[in-house]
Amino acid sequence: MLKKEAYLAENLFAKDLEQIPTRDGYGEGIVEAAAKNTNIVVLCADLTDSTRNAEFKKLFPKRFVQVGVQEQLLAASAAGFALGGKIPFITSYAMFCPGRAWEQIRTNICLNDVNVKIIGSHAGVSVGPDGATHQAIEDIAITRVIPNMTVIAPCDFHEAQKATVAIAKWDGPCYVRYARESTPVFTTKRTPFTIGKATVMREGKDVAIIACGPLLWNALKAADELAKQKIQCRVINSHTIKPLDEKTVIAAAEDCKAIVTVEEHQIAGGLGGAVAECLAKTYPVPMEFIGVRDRFGESGDPKELIEHFGMGVKHIRTAVKKVLKRK
């Protein structure tokens, strides 16, 4: 049963469900946050439109810095802004920031524990035709391993907007990944969002599906289809990968005795890894992992790539049935 308090959109699985990229949620969120806090500045690596900073630049031109295609400078400069009392948001494709700027993020930002917000746009294989060089599917792994870092993957437009506003108020380094492709808008403006607190979107006691990012919709769709086969899945939105909501994860393991994780990321080091690490030391249960399996991305249509890499609704259904046999 879908939880009323989760405030999911009406007609959740309708064909005409609104679809908007999560990066657009960042664009709205940064303007909202900046209007309330004059210390917020945005630094961009020559991708103003793609990273949805055009409106911020228009409204707050003196608080916008274009550094050009220099992602390492982008991160290092942001550390200086933060040490000077500003709240810098640094923006590029996720493959280049955090990817190309990882050392500067680790050493200049996180080692000094300064208040920089890292915005990784165009994450996942759903970048599509740009192919493997631009498909960041390792970004959660390389950021969550760094001390002092908070890591978030919003599920849709509304949650992306809320996450952007929330990290502006959060003290310390944050990484948030956003997608280029339009994806279902299945939460509402009233849906709760708190950094570090997962949300149970659907109740169930047979299997728990723990997901992050836009693939959460696939998890809900799979759970709906499985319910017709009398398999009741608990669906959890673990939008914050670090700090992981261990209390909610452990409760799911205790109640359901089996877990499936879902993410548009390498299986190694991502949400699935974080959940497995948590349960290995507290309440081990059978697990299955939906994600990219130790390979690079490919060029193609975004929706076709999700299926090709085994992250579609049917793959989640199969994983649930497989893990049930191991309970």
N, C-alpha and C positions, 0 to 999 in steps of 0.2 A: 504494500500500500504506500502511495506517495504521501509524504508528510505535509500536512497543511502548513505547519510553521516554516517549511522550507520555501514557501512562496514561489513555486514554479509557475511558469507561464501557462495560461489556459491553452487548450488544444496543443499540448506539448509535442505531439508527433504528427501534427498536421503538415501537409505538403507545402502550405503557404506560410509556415512559420518564418518570421523575420530573420534575415541573415545579415550580419554585420561583422567585419573583422575586429578582433580584440584590440588591434592597434588603434582603432578609432576611439575605443574606450579610454586609452591612454591620452589621446588628443584632447578629449573633453575633460578628463580628470586633471591634467596638468594646468589647464586654464582655470579650472575651478580652484585648485589648490593655490595657484599663484595669485589669484585675486584676493585671497585671504592672508597670504604671507609674502611680504615684499622681499624676504631673503631668498626666495626660490629663484634660481637661475637655470637656464638650459644651455648645455653645450652640445653641439651637433657636428657630426663628421661628414658633412657634405650630402646629407640625406634628409633635408628639411621636410619635404613633402612626403616621402616614403615613410618616415618615422612619425608623421602626423604632428609636426611642430610648427606648421605654417601659421596657424591661428595664434599660437603663443608668440611667435615672432612679430606678428602684426600688432597684437595688443600690448606687448611688453618688449619693444625693440632694444631698449637699453639693458635688458636682462637676458638677451639672447647672444650667444657667442658661436660663431661659425669657425671651427678650427681647420676645416678641410679634411682630406683623407689622411688623417694622422691619428689613428685610434689610441696609440700609446701616449701621445701628447694629450689627447682627450682625457684619459684617465688620470695622468699625472697632474694636469692643470686643475682638474676637479678637486684633487686632494688639497691643493693650495687654496682654492675657493672655500672649501669646507673649513680649513684651519683659520681662515679669515672670518668665519661666522656665517657664511652663506650656506644654502642647501642646494648643491648642484645636482641636476639630473643630466646624465650623459647618455647620448642616444646614437645608436647605429644599428646595423644588422647584427643579430646575435652571433653570427659566425665571426664577426670582427670585434665585437664588444659584447661579451667578454672574451671571445676567442683570441683575437690578435693582441689584445691589451691585457692578457691574463697576468703577466708578471707585475705590471703597474697596478692592477687591481689588487693583487695579493700584497705587494710591498708598500706602495704609496698609500693605498686606501685602507685595506683591512688590517695590516700590521699596526698602522697608526690609529685604527678604529675611528676613522673620520666619517662624517655624515654625508656620504655620497650615495646617490640612487642611480643604479645602472639599469638602463632600459634596453633590452635586447629584442629588437623587432625581427619579424620574418623568421621565427624559430620553427623547427620541425620540417618534415618532408613535404608538408603542404605548401611550402614555398613554390613547389611545382616545377615549371620549366627551367628555373635557374640551376637546378641540378645539385650534385653532391658538394660542389665548392661553396655553395651558399646555404645549404640545408644544415642548420645547427641542430644536431641531435645528440650532442655531448655537453651542452651548456649547463644543464642542471648538475651533472657530475662534477664539472670543473669549478663550479661556484660553491656548491654545498660543502665541498671538502675544505674550504678556506675558513679558518677561525674568524669569528665576529660577523660572518655574512648571514643575512636572511634571504631565503629563496622562495619565490612565489610564482605560480603559474595559473593565471585567471582562466575561468572556464568559458566566459562569454563577454559580450560588450559591456553589460552592466557591471559584472564583477571586475573587469579590467579598469573601468572608471573608478570603482570603489577602492581597488588596490592602489591605484595611483595616488588618490587622496590620502589613503591610510599611510603609505610609506613616507609621504611628505611630513607626517606628524611623528613618525617612528625614528627614534634616535639610533643611528648607526648605519653601516653599509647594507644596502638591499640590492638584490637582483630580481627583476621581474621580466619574464619572457612573454612576448606578444606574437600573434600570428598575422600574416598578411592576408590569407584567404578569408572570405566571408564564411562565417559559421553560425549555427543556430543561436538565437537569443532566447534562452529558455529559463533564465531567472528573471526577476523583476527588480524595480528600484527599491522594493521593500525587503528583498532577500537579505538576510544578515550576512555580514562579512567582518571577521575579526582576524587579524594576523595571528597565526599560530593556533587557530581553533577550527578544526574540520567541521563540516556540516553533514549531518545524515539527511540525505535527500529522499530516501525511500527505505521503509522498514522491511525486515526479512530476517529469518534465522537459519536458512539452509546454507547460504554462502554470502560472504561480504565482498563486494566489488569496491575497491578503493581507487579512485581516479583523480587526475588533475588535468587542467587545460580543457580545450574544446572537446576532447574525446570523452569527457564526462557525459555528454549527450548520447554518445554511442553506448555507454555503459547503462544509462537509463533506458534506452531503447531495447537493449538486450534483456534487461531485467523485466521489462514489460512483456516481451515475447516469451520469456521463460516462465513467467507467472501463469501463462495460459497452459503450460505443461506441468503446473503445480510445483514449480521450483521457485521458492520465494527468496529473492536476493536483497540484502541490505546494500544500498548504494551510498557511498561516502565521498563527498567532495573534499579532497585533501589539497586545497589550493596552496597551502603553505607546506613546502617540502622540508624546509628548515626555518624555525624549529618545528619538527613534526609533532602533531597532536597525539602523543603516545597514549594518552588515556583513552581516546576514542578508538585508536587502532587496537589496543589490547582488549577493550570491551567487545569489539567486533570479533576478535579471535576467540574469546571466551564464549560468546553467544553462538557463533556460527560454525566454529571449528574448521573453517576453510576460508582461504583468501585468494582473490584474483586482483592483481594490480593492473592499471591501464594508464598508459602515457605515450605521448608522441615523442619518444626519446629512446636512446639506447637503453636496453634493459639493465646493462651494467651501470651502476652508479646513480641511477635516477630515483624516482619515487619508489619503485619496486625494491631497490636495494635498501632504501631508508626504512621501509616497512619490514623487510626481512631482518635487518640489523636489530630493529626494535624487538621483534617477536622472538628472535633467536635467544635473547637473554631474559625474556620474560614469560612468553607463552607460545612455544613453537607449534605451528599447525601446518598442514599441507598448503602449498602456495603454487599458483600459476602466474606467469608474467606476460602481459601484452605490451609490446613495444618493438623497437627495431633490434634485430638479433645479430649484433656484432658485424655489421656491414655498413657501407656508405650509402647515401641516398642515390637517387637517379632522377633524371629529368622526366617529367610527365605531367599529366593532369592531376591536380591535387587530390581529388576524390579517388581517382584510380590508384594513386600512390598509397593512400591509406589502406586500401584493400590489398594492394600488391605486397605491402610490408606486414600484413597480418594484423591490422588494427581496426578492422571493420566490426560491425555488429555481429556478424556470423562467427567471427573469430572469438569474440568475447563469450558468446553462447557456448562454443566448443570448449573453451577454457574452463567455464563454470562446470560443465558436465564432466570434464576430465578430473577436476579437483574434487568433485563430489565422490568419485570412485575411490579417492584416497583418504577419505575421512575415517 
